[in-house]
Amino acid sequence: MTNNDIFRRIRYTFDLKDNTIVNIFALADVSVTQEQVTAWLKKDEDDAFVTMKNRELAAFLNGFISFKRGKREGPQPAPETQLNNNMVFQKLRIALNMKTEDILEVFEQVGLPLSPHELSAFFRKPSHKNYRECKDQILRNFLMGVQRQLRPTAEGSGSNP
């Protein structure tokens, strides 16, 4: 999944308006314009499409954590320059305050049952012997499951991003 795909799905799932997204970036102490947000949300084949960099998605996810859970005191964490699906998954888990059972339920809803051990492997450090790389399919199914929970009526309408 590209950073833009992840960004579009989160925006759709949580019904975030462009000005809200600008405010979410501000929570991470990053300044973006509505024009930048619009360019990131364009379809890949659109001439105005702009590829979202890892640092930009990381800043958005850090701001999203603050948006959902409240801004923490002191300096905000610096956005990572390198980002992988495991890190995106972890940030979403934190933002949504999800426990293992909640995440397993999301995967159950989309027909991809995981064991608690399989799930915990995604949240381990890469140096850990049981670490497992989070593939695009896992992250896509997680985002789809969260979307089904939050926007169940939009499921069959074909308005999926």
Long-range contacts (C-beta under 8 A, 24 or more apart in sequence): 1-85, 1-136, 1-139, 1-140, 2-44, 2-51, 2-52, 3-51, 3-52, 3-53, 3-54, 3-56, 3-57, 3-83, 4-40, 4-41, 4-44, 4-49, 4-51, 4-52, 5-161, 6-57, 6-88, 6-139, 6-143, 7-40, 7-41, 7-52, 7-57, 7-60, 8-41, 8-161, 9-143, 9-144, 9-147, 9-161, 10-60, 10-64, 10-92, 10-143, 11-41, 11-161, 12-147, 12-151, 12-160, 12-161, 13-143, 13-146, 13-147, 13-150, 13-151, 14-150, 15-151, 21-60, 23-67, 24-60, 24-63, 24-64, 24-66, 24-67, 25-59, 25-60, 25-63, 26-63, 27-62, 27-63, 27-66, 27-67, 27-71, 27-76, 28-59, 28-60, 28-62, 28-63, 28-66, 28-76, 28-77, 28-79, 29-75, 29-76, 30-56, 30-59, 30-63, 30-79, 32-56, 54-80, 54-81, 54-82, 54-83, 55-79, 55-80, 55-81, 57-83, 57-88, 58-83, 58-87, 58-91, 61-88, 61-91, 61-92, 61-95, 62-91, 64-91, 64-92, 64-95, 65-91, 65-94, 65-95, 67-95, 68-95, 68-96, 68-97, 69-94, 69-95, 69-97, 84-133, 84-134, 85-133, 85-134, 85-135, 85-136, 85-138, 85-139, 86-122, 86-123, 86-126, 86-133, 86-134, 88-134, 88-139, 89-122, 89-123, 89-134, 89-138, 89-139, 89-142, 90-122, 90-123, 92-142, 92-143, 92-146, 93-123, 96-146, 103-142, 106-142, 106-145, 106-146, 106-149, 107-141, 107-142, 107-145, 109-145, 109-148, 109-149, 110-141, 110-144, 110-145, 110-148, 112-138, 112-141
